[in-house]
Amino acid sequence: MHQLGDECVLFAFARDLEPALRVASGDTVRIRTQDCFGNQVQAPEDQLDEIDWDAINPATGPVYVEGAVAGGALKVSIDNIELDAQTASCTGKDEGVCGDRFDAWSTRLCAIEDGKLRWSDKLSIPLNPMIGVIGVAPEGEPVNCGTPGSHGGNMDNTAITTGATLYFPVAVEGALFGCGDMHAAMGDGEISVSGAEVAGWATVTLTALPGLHLADPLIENDTHFGVIASAETLDAAADRAVHEMVDLLHDRTGVAQDELVMLLSLVADVRVCQMVDPEKTVRFMVPKYVLDALGFAL
């Protein structure tokens, strides 16, 4: 297994970055990630007004995957997520959904104990380890790690957890994969502008799929398959994800589009990933029992 430390960070996904690691297609990499604050908030006296805001949302990488070609796809299997023992959360003026209510930053540090996040003496929260920033180099200009798009990026999708598989459209040779911004827990929407931000290790298997052509990332787990889409508004993101799923199923099954739309209206779910980044992100998830009945194969 390869290993990559968090001294190799990027703050924007870009096509001209020098690879921090080169791997063969199908290799597994254990990747150390910083939290979204660049590990700058470690104690109650660490104030967000005083941190280096040019060093936030770091992703570890990039990883060059042999066989990944422009126009193809990169398959990313999330084999394991290991979390550090302390998380940091925040909200503040003009940040998140309720930023109009605050005049300053607020932060909260929490410990992870016995498999739960200890919010207070009275409340412990079940862990939902997930990766917030994950993706590949975009085709055009660099995209900062705080912004999601068709390349992936800061999608803040709670379904991106251990056991999930993602498929990214590849725009440059080698894909230039990176990930970071892990959370110990986060609700769909991430309304405060943060989850339980935490450093840790992500173990992923990276496989080049040069024959698979995609517009946006796909996600798969044991029970569902979906499209992840980002756009300026939640409505636009949802519209994009639904249309892409209909196109994908129609192309691979031959089922008429009107029949697919009626069926998906009964069984599929539009789910908000995050509503606080420069682009908003949703996922459109279809149960696999439905796909199996349709004869769908990626």
Order of alpha helices (4+ residues) and beta strands (2+ residues): beta-beta-beta-beta-beta-beta-beta-beta-beta-beta-beta-beta-beta-beta-beta-beta-beta-beta-beta-beta-alpha-alpha-beta-beta-alpha
